[in-house]
């Protein structure tokens, strides 16, 4: 996410609880995914879990972008 876009997002967090929820989840998923990147080897279960987390993160990011688009249009 670009720095200006992130600043815009952060400025809206207190106004929009849904946006805040998705953003917090996004940060949590980022942390979890980072922990998998630290490992030299992932088990099959860890690889599956990592893929699930990546998909959830992407879905959440899409939701965030939809919400931001609505604010930009107004």
C-alpha positions in Angstrom: 0.0 0.0 0.0 1.3 3.4 -0.9 2.2 5.8 2.0 -0.4 8.4 1.0 -3.1 5.8 0.7 -2.1 4.4 4.1 -2.3 7.8 5.7 -5.8 8.3 4.1 -6.8 4.9 5.5 -5.5 5.6 9.0 -7.4 9.0 9.0 -10.7 7.1 8.5 -10.2 4.3 11.0 -12.0 6.1 13.9 -14.9 7.1 11.7 -15.5 3.6 10.2 -15.6 0.6 12.5 -15.8 -1.8 9.6 -12.7 -0.4 8.0 -10.9 -0.5 11.4 -11.9 -4.2 11.7 -10.5 -5.1 8.3 -7.3 -3.1 8.8 -6.6 -4.7 12.2 -7.2 -8.1 10.7 -4.9 -7.2 7.8 -2.1 -6.3 10.3 -2.6 -9.5 12.3 -2.5 -11.6 9.2 0.7 -9.8 8.0 2.3 -10.7 11.3 1.3 -14.3 11.1 2.5 -14.6 7.5 5.8 -13.0 8.5 6.4 -15.7 11.1 6.1 -18.3 8.3 8.7 -16.4 6.3 11.1 -16.6 9.1 11.1 -20.4 9.0 13.6 -22.2 6.8 11.1 -25.0 6.1 7.3 -25.3 6.3 5.5 -28.5 6.9 2.6 -29.4 4.6 0.1 -28.2 7.2 2.0 -24.9 7.6 2.0 -24.4 3.8 -1.7 -24.9 3.7 -2.3 -22.6 6.6 0.0 -19.9 5.0 -2.1 -20.1 1.8 -5.3 -19.7 3.7 -3.9 -16.7 5.5 -2.7 -15.2 2.2 -6.2 -15.6 0.8 -7.9 -14.1 3.9 -5.4 -11.2 3.7 -6.2 -10.6 0.0 -10.0 -10.7 0.6 -9.6 -8.2 3.5 -7.5 -5.9 1.4 -10.1 -5.9 -1.3 -12.7 -5.0 1.3 -10.5 -2.2 2.5 -10.0 -0.9 -1.0 -13.8 -0.9 -1.6 -14.4 1.1 1.5 -11.7 3.6 0.6 -13.2 3.9 -2.9 -16.5 4.9 -1.4 -14.9 7.6 0.7 -13.1 9.0 -2.4 -16.3 9.1 -4.4 -18.0 11.3 -1.7 
